[in-house]
Amino acid sequence: MTAAGHAAGQGVDALLMVDPYYNGPSSLEIRREYYEAVAARYPDMEIIPYIIPGRTGAQMLPPDLALLANPVPMSGLSRKPPAIWIT
């Protein structure tokens, strides 16, 4: 939250946010709480989720993005390795 506040103060208009890997495999509930808190505090800031399945042990599939995008202003998605969706 501190880094997001610093970025907002510098006029940055988007944040690249890494999934909360320190919580172990991320669930959609953890992600929503994580991204929504920043979106609520900085409503003019776009959020770009950075998904790293090798670090988090979790994917973010299109249905997850659709649920998350409703309350969180997302302008894109970055994923490592490049976009390979597993269904």
Residue, then its C-alpha position, 0 to 999 in steps of 0.5 A: m500500500t505504501a508503494a502504491g501511495h508513493a506511485a500515486g503521489q508521483g503521478v503514476d496512472a497504473l500499477l503492475m501488481v504481483d500476486p500475493y505469493y507470500n500467502g502460498p497458492s492464491s485463491l480468488e478470495i485472497r486476490r480480491e482482498y489484495y487488489e480491491a484494497v488498492a483499488a478502493r484507496y486509489p480509485d483513479m489508478e489502473i491495476i495490471p495484475y502480474i501473474i507468476p504461476g511458478r511463484t504462486g502455484a496458481q493460475m488466473l484464468p479468464p473466469d477469474l479475471a472476469l470476476l476480479a475486473n468488476p470491482v478492480p479497474m484493470s487495463g491489462l494483464s502480464r503473465k510469466p511465462p507468456a500467455i498459456w491458459i490451462t483449462 
